[in-house]
Amino acid sequence: MKYEITRQGHRLEAIGAHSGYRIRISTVAESPVAVWPVSVHVRGSESEDEVPVEVPERHLSNATDALDHGYDCAVLWIDALDHRR
């Protein structure tokens, strides 16, 4: 499994990891207008602040697609960061 999902009221939050980085993804659990906004933050260690990851807008058909899209964007961001080092 790429991440673990928890529900906090009307929001879904997924926590995952990639290459030693922690990934936090948020979206809405249910959308009456079929829009699932995605928020992604990454951090390298617990002592570091989270860094927002830009997520390109994309038509998403449900909350699972939104979380998967956010995770994929975070992985690309992390891999690009690691490649620059």
MMTF fields as JSON, N, C-alpha, C and O atoms, coordinates in Angstrom:
{
  "mmtfVersion": "1.0.0",
  "mmtfProducer": "UNKNOWN",
  "numBonds": 339,
  "numAtoms": 340,
  "numGroups": 85,
  "numChains": 1,
  "numModels": 1,
  "chainsPerModel": [1],
  "groupsPerChain": [85],
  "chainIdList": ["A"],
  "bondAtomList": [4, 2, 8, 6, 12, 10, 16, 14, 20, 18, 24, 22, 28, 26, 32, 30, 36, 34, 40, 38, 44, 42, 48, 46, 52, 50, 56, 54, 60, 58, 64, 62, 68, 66, 72, 70, 76, 74, 80, 78, 84, 82, 88, 86, 92, 90, 96, 94, 100, 98, 104, 102, 108, 106, 112, 110, 116, 114, 120, 118, 124, 122, 128, 126, 132, 130, 136, 134, 140, 138, 144, 142, 148, 146, 152, 150, 156, 154, 160, 158, 164, 162, 168, 166, 172, 170, 176, 174, 180, 178, 184, 182, 188, 186, 192, 190, 196, 194, 200, 198, 204, 202, 208, 206, 212, 210, 216, 214, 220, 218, 224, 222, 228, 226, 232, 230, 236, 234, 240, 238, 244, 242, 248, 246, 252, 250, 256, 254, 260, 258, 264, 262, 268, 266, 272, 270, 276, 274, 280, 278, 284, 282, 288, 286, 292, 290, 296, 294, 300, 298, 304, 302, 308, 306, 312, 310, 316, 314, 320, 318, 324, 322, 328, 326, 332, 330, 336, 334],
  "bondOrderList": [1, 1, 1, 1, 1, 1, 1, 1, 1, 1, 1, 1, 1, 1, 1, 1, 1, 1, 1, 1, 1, 1, 1, 1, 1, 1, 1, 1, 1, 1, 1, 1, 1, 1, 1, 1, 1, 1, 1, 1, 1, 1, 1, 1, 1, 1, 1, 1, 1, 1, 1, 1, 1, 1, 1, 1, 1, 1, 1, 1, 1, 1, 1, 1, 1, 1, 1, 1, 1, 1, 1, 1, 1, 1, 1, 1, 1, 1, 1, 1, 1, 1, 1, 1],
  "groupList": [{"groupName": "MET", "atomNameList": ["N", "CA", "C", "O"], "elementList": ["N", "C", "C", "O"], "formalChargeList": [0, 0, 0, 0], "bondAtomList": [1, 0, 2, 1, 3, 2], "bondOrderList": [1, 1, 2], "singleLetterCode": "M", "chemCompType": "L-PEPTIDE LINKING"}, {"groupName": "LYS", "atomNameList": ["N", "CA", "C", "O"], "elementList": ["N", "C", "C", "O"], "formalChargeList": [0, 0, 0, 0], "bondAtomList": [1, 0, 2, 1, 3, 2], "bondOrderList": [1, 1, 2], "singleLetterCode": "K", "chemCompType": "L-PEPTIDE LINKING"}, {"groupName": "TYR", "atomNameList": ["N", "CA", "C", "O"], "elementList": ["N", "C", "C", "O"], "formalChargeList": [0, 0, 0, 0], "bondAtomList": [1, 0, 2, 1, 3, 2], "bondOrderList": [1, 1, 2], "singleLetterCode": "Y", "chemCompType": "L-PEPTIDE LINKING"}, {"groupName": "GLU", "atomNameList": ["N", "CA", "C", "O"], "elementList": ["N", "C", "C", "O"], "formalChargeList": [0, 0, 0, 0], "bondAtomList": [1, 0, 2, 1, 3, 2], "bondOrderList": [1, 1, 2], "singleLetterCode": "E", "chemCompType": "L-PEPTIDE LINKING"}, {"groupName": "ILE", "atomNameList": ["N", "CA", "C", "O"], "elementList": ["N", "C", "C", "O"], "formalChargeList": [0, 0, 0, 0], "bondAtomList": [1, 0, 2, 1, 3, 2], "bondOrderList": [1, 1, 2], "singleLetterCode": "I", "chemCompType": "L-PEPTIDE LINKING"}, {"groupName": "THR", "atomNameList": ["N", "CA", "C", "O"], "elementList": ["N", "C", "C", "O"], "formalChargeList": [0, 0, 0, 0], "bondAtomList": [1, 0, 2, 1, 3, 2], "bondOrderList": [1, 1, 2], "singleLetterCode": "T", "chemCompType": "L-PEPTIDE LINKING"}, {"groupName": "ARG", "atomNameList": ["N", "CA", "C", "O"], "elementList": ["N", "C", "C", "O"], "formalChargeList": [0, 0, 0, 0], "bondAtomList": [1, 0, 2, 1, 3, 2], "bondOrderList": [1, 1, 2], "singleLetterCode": "R", "chemCompType": "L-PEPTIDE LINKING"}, {"groupName": "GLN", "atomNameList": ["N", "CA", "C", "O"], "elementList": ["N", "C", "C", "O"], "formalChargeList": [0, 0, 0, 0], "bondAtomList": [1, 0, 2, 1, 3, 2], "bondOrderList": [1, 1, 2], "singleLetterCode": "Q", "chemCompType": "L-PEPTIDE LINKING"}, {"groupName": "GLY", "atomNameList": ["N", "CA", "C", "O"], "elementList": ["N", "C", "C", "O"], "formalChargeList": [0, 0, 0, 0], "bondAtomList": [1, 0, 2, 1, 3, 2], "bondOrderList": [1, 1, 2], "singleLetterCode": "G", "chemCompType": "PEPTIDE LINKING"}, {"groupName": "HIS", "atomNameList": ["N", "CA", "C", "O"], "elementList": ["N", "C", "C", "O"], "formalChargeList": [0, 0, 0, 0], "bondAtomList": [1, 0, 2, 1, 3, 2], "bondOrderList": [1, 1, 2], "singleLetterCode": "H", "chemCompType": "L-PEPTIDE LINKING"}, {"groupName": "LEU", "atomNameList": ["N", "CA", "C", "O"], "elementList": ["N", "C", "C", "O"], "formalChargeList": [0, 0, 0, 0], "bondAtomList": [1, 0, 2, 1, 3, 2], "bondOrderList": [1, 1, 2], "singleLetterCode": "L", "chemCompType": "L-PEPTIDE LINKING"}, {"groupName": "ALA", "atomNameList": ["N", "CA", "C", "O"], "elementList": ["N", "C", "C", "O"], "formalChargeList": [0, 0, 0, 0], "bondAtomList": [1, 0, 2, 1, 3, 2], "bondOrderList": [1, 1, 2], "singleLetterCode": "A", "chemCompType": "L-PEPTIDE LINKING"}, {"groupName": "SER", "atomNameList": ["N", "CA", "C", "O"], "elementList": ["N", "C", "C", "O"], "formalChargeList": [0, 0, 0, 0], "bondAtomList": [1, 0, 2, 1, 3, 2], "bondOrderList": [1, 1, 2], "singleLetterCode": "S", "chemCompType": "L-PEPTIDE LINKING"}, {"groupName": "VAL", "atomNameList": ["N", "CA", "C", "O"], "elementList": ["N", "C", "C", "O"], "formalChargeList": [0, 0, 0, 0], "bondAtomList": [1, 0, 2, 1, 3, 2], "bondOrderList": [1, 1, 2], "singleLetterCode": "V", "chemCompType": "L-PEPTIDE LINKING"}, {"groupName": "PRO", "atomNameList": ["N", "CA", "C", "O"], "elementList": ["N", "C", "C", "O"], "formalChargeList": [0, 0, 0, 0], "bondAtomList": [1, 0, 2, 1, 3, 2], "bondOrderList": [1, 1, 2], "singleLetterCode": "P", "chemCompType": "L-PEPTIDE LINKING"}, {"groupName": "TRP", "atomNameList": ["N", "CA", "C", "O"], "elementList": ["N", "C", "C", "O"], "formalChargeList": [0, 0, 0, 0], "bondAtomList": [1, 0, 2, 1, 3, 2], "bondOrderList": [1, 1, 2], "singleLetterCode": "W", "chemCompType": "L-PEPTIDE LINKING"}, {"groupName": "ASP", "atomNameList": ["N", "CA", "C", "O"], "elementList": ["N", "C", "C", "O"], "formalChargeList": [0, 0, 0, 0], "bondAtomList": [1, 0, 2, 1, 3, 2], "bondOrderList": [1, 1, 2], "singleLetterCode": "D", "chemCompType": "L-PEPTIDE LINKING"}, {"groupName": "ASN", "atomNameList": ["N", "CA", "C", "O"], "elementList": ["N", "C", "C", "O"], "formalChargeList": [0, 0, 0, 0], "bondAtomList": [1, 0, 2, 1, 3, 2], "bondOrderList": [1, 1, 2], "singleLetterCode": "N", "chemCompType": "L-PEPTIDE LINKING"}, {"groupName": "CYS", "atomNameList": ["N", "CA", "C", "O"], "elementList": ["N", "C", "C", "O"], "formalChargeList": [0, 0, 0, 0], "bondAtomList": [1, 0, 2, 1, 3, 2], "bondOrderList": [1, 1, 2], "singleLetterCode": "C", "chemCompType": "L-PEPTIDE LINKING"}],
  "groupTypeList": [0, 1, 2, 3, 4, 5, 6, 7, 8, 9, 6, 10, 3, 11, 4, 8, 11, 9, 12, 8, 2, 6, 4, 6, 4, 12, 5, 13, 11, 3, 12, 14, 13, 11, 13, 15, 14, 13, 12, 13, 9, 13, 6, 8, 12, 3, 12, 3, 16, 3, 13, 14, 13, 3, 13, 14, 3, 6, 9, 10, 12, 17, 11, 5, 16, 11, 10, 16, 9, 8, 2, 16, 18, 11, 13, 10, 15, 4, 16, 11, 10, 16, 9, 6, 6],
  "groupIdList": [1, 2, 3, 4, 5, 6, 7, 8, 9, 10, 11, 12, 13, 14, 15, 16, 17, 18, 19, 20, 21, 22, 23, 24, 25, 26, 27, 28, 29, 30, 31, 32, 33, 34, 35, 36, 37, 38, 39, 40, 41, 42, 43, 44, 45, 46, 47, 48, 49, 50, 51, 52, 53, 54, 55, 56, 57, 58, 59, 60, 61, 62, 63, 64, 65, 66, 67, 68, 69, 70, 71, 72, 73, 74, 75, 76, 77, 78, 79, 80, 81, 82, 83, 84, 85],
  "secStructList": [7, 7, 3, 3, 3, 3, 3, 3, 6, 6, 3, 3, 3, 3, 3, 3, 3, 3, 6, 6, 3, 3, 3, 3, 3, 3, 3, 3, 1, 7, 7, 6, 6, 1, 7, 7, 7, 7, 3, 3, 3, 3, 3, 1, 1, 6, 6, 1, 7, 7, 3, 3, 3, 7, 7, 7, 7, 7, 7, 7, 1, 1, 2, 2, 2, 2, 2, 2, 2, 2, 2, 2, 2, 2, 2, 2, 2, 2, 2, 2, 2, 2, 2, 2, 7],
  "xCoordList": [0.844, 0.0, 0.887, 1.866, 0.551, 1.336, 1.167, 2.106, -0.032, -0.319, -1.467, -2.212, -1.588, -2.694, -3.645, -3.221, -4.937, -5.958, -6.696, -7.06, -6.912, -7.777, -8.797, -8.535, -9.954, -11.008, -11.114, -11.224, -11.08, -11.195, -12.331, -12.118, -13.533, -14.705, -14.982, -15.157, -15.024, -15.307, -14.041, -14.111, -12.886, -11.613, -11.024, -11.183, -10.342, -9.542, -8.083, -7.671, -7.311, -5.876, -5.147, -5.484, -4.149, -3.342, -1.906, -1.378, -1.282, 0.125, 0.883, 0.528, 1.926, 2.75, 4.209, 4.569, 5.037, 6.469, 7.073, 6.548, 8.204, 8.97, 10.395, 10.604, 11.366, 12.797, 13.146, 13.964, 12.534, 12.836, 12.067, 12.241, 11.23, 10.42, 9.015, 8.491, 8.42, 7.034, 6.145, 6.445, 5.054, 4.122, 2.755, 2.239, 2.176, 0.822, -0.049, 0.264, -1.147, -2.058, -3.448, -3.9, -4.122, -5.478, -6.42, -6.032, -7.66, -8.736, -10.053, -10.069, -11.154, -12.464, -12.942, -12.638, -13.688, -14.182, -15.285, -15.313, -16.183, -17.301, -17.489, -17.33, -17.822, -18.004, -19.325, -19.516, -20.233, -21.51, -21.365, -22.272, -20.24, -20.032, -18.963, -18.492, -18.585, -17.616, -16.259, -15.653, -15.801, -14.482, -13.714, -14.202, -12.52, -11.694, -10.371, -9.409, -10.314, -9.06, -8.019, -8.351, -6.768, -5.696, -4.651, -4.225, -4.248, -3.187, -2.106, -2.402, -0.842, 0.261, 1.386, 1.776, 1.899, 3.047, 4.047, 3.669, 5.331, 6.413, 7.394, 7.597, 8.001, 9.11, 10.1, 9.735, 11.362, 12.436, 12.593, 12.976, 12.303, 12.4, 11.424, 10.882, 11.207, 10.259, 10.705, 9.874, 12.001, 12.494, 12.378, 12.575, 12.065, 11.916, 10.46, 9.541, 10.271, 8.921, 8.442, 9.243, 7.135, 6.568, 6.721, 6.653, 6.927, 7.06, 5.892, 5.653, 5.154, 4.043, 4.564, 5.573, 3.86, 4.187, 3.084, 1.898, 3.486, 2.504, 1.854, 2.534, 0.545, -0.204, -0.953, -1.863, -0.583, -1.286, -2.767, -3.122, -3.615, -5.045, -5.319, -4.707, -6.248, -6.592, -8.001, -8.386, -8.769, -10.109, -9.959, -9.356, -10.507, -10.429, -11.837, -12.739, -12.027, -13.385, -13.829, -15.016, -12.891, -13.265, -12.106, -11.029, -12.329, -11.32, -10.087, -8.969, -10.268, -9.13, -8.222, -6.998, -8.817, -8.027, -7.258, -6.108, -7.901, -7.261, -6.048, -4.988, -6.199, -5.078, -3.948, -2.774, -4.305, -3.281, -2.533, -1.312, -3.266, -2.645, -1.688, -0.578, -2.122, -1.268, -0.017, 1.073, -0.163, 0.994, 1.967, 3.177, 1.449, 2.308, 3.073, 4.252, 2.416, 3.082, 4.186, 5.263, 3.916, 4.923, 6.136, 7.272, 5.912, 7.015, 7.87, 9.098, 7.235, 7.985, 8.805, 9.953, 8.228, 8.915, 10.126, 11.211, 9.941, 11.033, 12.142, 13.319, 11.773, 12.787, 13.567, 14.776, 12.895, 13.581, 14.528, 15.635, 14.116, 14.955, 16.188, 17.304, 15.995, 17.117, 18.074, 19.285, 17.538, 18.374, 19.285, 20.399, 18.802, 19.591, 20.748, 21.698, 20.697, 21.745, 22.94, 23.909],
  "yCoordList": [-1.18, 0.0, 1.24, 1.305, 2.21, 3.43, 4.346, 5.032, 4.355, 5.265, 4.724, 3.839, 5.285, 4.934, 6.121, 7.27, 5.824, 6.873, 6.963, 5.948, 8.197, 8.448, 9.497, 10.347, 9.421, 10.411, 11.329, 10.876, 12.628, 13.632, 14.568, 15.58, 14.225, 15.005, 14.843, 13.723, 15.946, 15.897, 15.719, 15.672, 15.619, 15.5, 14.096, 13.417, 13.693, 12.477, 12.897, 13.811, 12.227, 12.496, 11.177, 10.177, 11.189, 9.991, 10.306, 11.365, 9.375, 9.501, 8.363, 7.193, 8.72, 7.73, 8.131, 9.082, 7.397, 7.685, 7.283, 6.442, 7.93, 7.597, 8.09, 9.252, 7.221, 7.558, 8.284, 9.203, 7.879, 8.479, 9.753, 10.327, 10.205, 11.398, 10.992, 9.972, 11.789, 11.577, 12.414, 13.577, 11.824, 12.495, 12.57, 11.568, 13.787, 13.965, 14.537, 15.583, 13.849, 14.237, 14.435, 13.625, 15.51, 15.768, 16.044, 16.62, 15.619, 15.938, 15.832, 15.493, 16.12, 15.979, 14.535, 13.87, 14.065, 12.686, 12.517, 11.536, 13.479, 13.431, 14.822, 15.824, 14.877, 16.174, 16.208, 15.444, 17.087, 17.183, 17.77, 17.63, 18.421, 19.027, 18.284, 18.79, 17.102, 16.244, 16.923, 16.808, 17.634, 18.253, 17.797, 17.916, 17.279, 16.795, 17.553, 17.133, 18.679, 19.428, 18.61, 17.89, 18.732, 17.943, 18.878, 19.842, 18.579, 19.313, 18.3, 17.251, 18.614, 17.679, 18.413, 19.516, 17.773, 18.305, 17.173, 16.018, 17.533, 16.549, 17.073, 18.28, 16.149, 16.547, 15.401, 14.226, 15.775, 14.791, 14.14, 12.973, 14.872, 14.303, 15.027, 16.072, 14.475, 15.072, 16.448, 17.255, 16.726, 18.021, 19.107, 20.286, 18.729, 19.689, 20.106, 19.363, 21.309, 21.77, 21.07, 20.67, 20.93, 20.394, 21.415, 22.624, 20.899, 21.735, 21.412, 20.245, 22.444, 22.16, 21.749, 22.264, 20.819, 20.351, 20.844, 20.662, 21.463, 21.946, 20.747, 19.834, 20.776, 19.699, 20.291, 21.099, 19.901, 20.42, 20.036, 18.927, 20.962, 20.666, 19.582, 19.526, 18.734, 17.607, 17.169, 17.222, 16.742, 16.229, 14.879, 13.951, 14.784, 13.558, 13.05, 13.831, 11.747, 11.214, 10.824, 10.593, 10.746, 10.41, 10.718, 11.121, 10.527, 10.841, 9.943, 10.402, 8.696, 7.787, 8.266, 8.247, 8.693, 9.247, 10.487, 10.688, 11.32, 12.533, 12.19, 12.798, 11.224, 10.827, 10.211, 10.491, 9.377, 8.768, 9.833, 9.765, 10.813, 11.897, 12.695, 13.03, 12.99, 13.712, 12.929, 13.497, 11.632, 10.791, 10.772, 10.901, 10.612, 10.594, 11.913, 11.904, 13.033, 14.336, 14.451, 14.978, 13.962, 13.996, 13.146, 13.567, 11.961, 11.084, 11.751, 11.691, 12.384, 13.093, 14.232, 14.441, 14.968, 16.073, 15.566, 16.14, 14.488, 13.912, 13.396, 13.655, 12.672, 12.133, 13.258, 13.136, 14.346, 15.476, 16.133, 16.526, 16.259, 16.843, 15.97, 16.484, 14.674, 13.752, 13.753, 13.614, 13.909, 13.907, 15.143, 15.075, 16.271, 17.506, 17.466, 18.237, 16.607, 16.554, 15.81, 15.675],
  "zCoordList": [0.0, 0.0, 0.0, 0.743, -0.82, -0.938, 0.268, 0.67, 0.842, 1.943, 2.785, 2.364, 3.996, 4.885, 4.94, 5.06, 4.849, 4.784, 6.111, 6.705, 6.569, 7.721, 7.316, 6.465, 7.937, 7.657, 8.86, 9.999, 8.588, 9.636, 9.255, 8.586, 9.684, 9.3, 7.821, 7.341, 7.093, 5.651, 4.811, 3.583, 5.47, 4.747, 4.877, 5.892, 3.815, 3.839, 3.875, 3.161, 4.708, 4.752, 4.577, 5.21, 3.716, 3.469, 3.851, 3.512, 4.562, 4.946, 4.284, 4.429, 3.557, 2.882, 2.967, 3.66, 2.256, 2.263, 0.921, 0.192, 0.633, -0.579, -0.365, -0.018, -0.567, -0.457, 0.838, 0.834, 1.934, 3.229, 3.537, 4.612, 2.628, 2.842, 3.269, 2.822, 4.127, 4.543, 3.633, 3.364, 3.16, 2.256, 2.943, 3.436, 2.965, 3.506, 2.404, 1.835, 2.101, 1.029, 1.631, 2.441, 1.236, 1.728, 0.563, -0.453, 0.739, -0.199, 0.556, 1.739, -0.121, 0.511, 0.361, -0.629, 1.349, 1.31, 0.275, -0.469, 0.24, -0.701, -1.286, -0.589, -2.549, -3.2, -3.961, -4.906, -3.555, -4.267, -5.674, -6.493, -5.963, -7.28, -8.085, -9.104, -7.637, -8.332, -8.553, -9.618, -7.513, -7.545, -6.307, -5.183, -6.522, -5.421, -5.403, -6.047, -4.662, -4.572, -3.802, -2.861, -4.212, -3.606, -3.007, -3.642, -1.783, -1.109, -0.745, -0.173, -1.079, -0.817, -0.102, -0.485, 0.95, 1.693, 1.926, 2.125, 1.897, 2.047, 3.086, 3.212, 3.827, 4.698, 4.824, 4.769, 4.993, 5.05, 6.399, 6.477, 7.481, 8.829, 9.741, 9.381, 10.905, 11.848, 12.324, 12.739, 12.271, 12.73, 11.653, 11.948, 10.426, 9.338, 9.178, 9.523, 8.649, 8.322, 7.059, 6.214, 6.943, 5.708, 4.583, 4.801, 3.389, 2.201, 1.28, 0.972, 0.833, -0.087, -1.46, -1.943, -2.068, -3.413, -4.344, -4.07, -5.438, -6.405, -7.103, -7.571, -7.159, -7.803, -8.997, -8.813, -10.211, -11.39, -11.352, -10.952, -11.77, -11.801, -12.823, -13.89, -12.468, -13.327, -12.97, -11.802, -13.945, -13.662, -12.966, -13.507, -11.783, -10.992, -10.743, -10.44, -10.869, -10.785, -9.376, -9.148, -8.429, -7.051, -6.107, -6.547, -4.814, -3.802, -3.935, -3.701, -4.298, -4.467, -5.596, -5.462, -6.704, -7.805, -7.353, -7.743, -6.524, -6.024, -5.158, -5.306, -4.261, -3.406, -4.23, -3.989, -5.195, -6.067, -6.868, -7.006, -7.395, -8.159, -7.261, -7.673, -6.052, -5.108, -4.769, -4.703, -4.554, -4.242, -5.424, -5.234, -6.627, -7.816, -7.972, -8.325, -7.713, -7.799, -6.736, -7.013, -5.539, -4.479, -4.844, -4.624, -5.396, -5.793, -6.876, -6.815, -7.859, -8.898, -8.296, -8.689, -7.35, -6.698, -5.919, -6.012, -5.148, -4.356, -5.264, -5.018, -6.305, -7.227, -7.906, -8.103, -8.263, -8.893, -7.89, -8.26, -6.635, -5.595, -5.365, -5.283, -5.262, -5.039, -6.22, -6.045, -7.409, -8.614, -8.671, -9.19, -8.133, -8.146, -7.153, -7.296, -6.172, -5.141, -5.601, -4.854]
}
